[in-house]
């Protein structure tokens, strides 16, 4: 099999007009190219349809990430102010181990 030279090459996709309109509408919400969207979706790990979520706009993703970090920082400060920094560190380690376990299951 030939080595991948890392360059993108044109490909062709066949789709019904109704399917293509839906794909394009979803792509517009992401602000990405159709190619990147299709490749990401095609290479994503398979998951049950009920658990699949639409990609949120980048601005919404960023706001959620900032808000989550604010909450984590505030909670860490609260633990430290109460002299429970060791307990906070234990929670962080437990969460890290749980995420690692989830990744191994995928």
N, C-alpha and C positions, 0 to 999 in steps of 0.2 A: 504494500500500500504506500502511496506517495506521501511524503511529509507535507504538513500544512505550512505554507509559506507566510501565514499570518495576514495575508491581504484579503480583503472582502471582495467577493465577485458577484456579479448579477445572478439572480436566481429567478425562477418563474413560479408563480403560485396560481392554481386554479380555484376559483370560488364563485358561488352564486352571487348575484348583485346584492341581494338582501343580506347575505352574510358579510360581504365586503363593506357595506354601509355600516353595519354594526361594529365591525372591526375598526373602521376609520373613526367612528364616533368615540369608541373607547380609547383609541390612540390619542385623539385630540385632547382628551381629559388629562393625559399624562404629560403632554408637551414633548413627547419623544418621537422618533421616527417610526414608521410602520415596520421597517426592518428590525430595529432594536426591540420593539414591542413583541413581534412574532418570535424572534430568537429567544428572548427572555422567557416568554410563555412556553415555548417549545422545549426549552432545556430545564424548566423549573421542575422540581420533584412533583410527582403526581400526588394529588390529594383529593379526598372526596368532594364532590361538587358542593355539598352543603357547607363545607368549611372554607371554600374558596372565596376570597374577598376581592373586590375590584381594587385596582391600584388607585390610591388617593393622590390628588394633585400634590406636587412637590411642596408648595407653600403650606398645605395642610399637614404633610408629613413633618416639615420643619417645625411648625408651631407645636405639634404634639411632642416632638422630641425635646424642644426647649421647655415646655410645660412639665414634662416628666422629669427632666433634670432638676428643675426648680423644686419640685416636690421631694425628690430624693435628697437634694442638698438641705432643704429645710428640715426634713426628718432626721438626717444625720446630725445637724446642728442641735436639734432638740435632744437627741440621745446624748451627745457630748455635753450639753449644758446640764443635763441631769446626772452626769458622771457615769453614764452607761455606754461609753465608747467601745468597751470590750464586747458588750452585747450586740452593738451595731455591727462590729467586725464579724461576729459569729453569724449574723443574719446574711451578711454579704457573702461569706464563704458558703453557707448553705444554699443560697440562691445560685451562686456560680456552679456548684456541684449539680444542682437540679437542671440547670441549662445544659451542662455537659452531658448529663444522662439523656436528656431529650434529643440532643444532637446525635448521640450514639444510636438511638432507636430509629432515626430517620434513615 
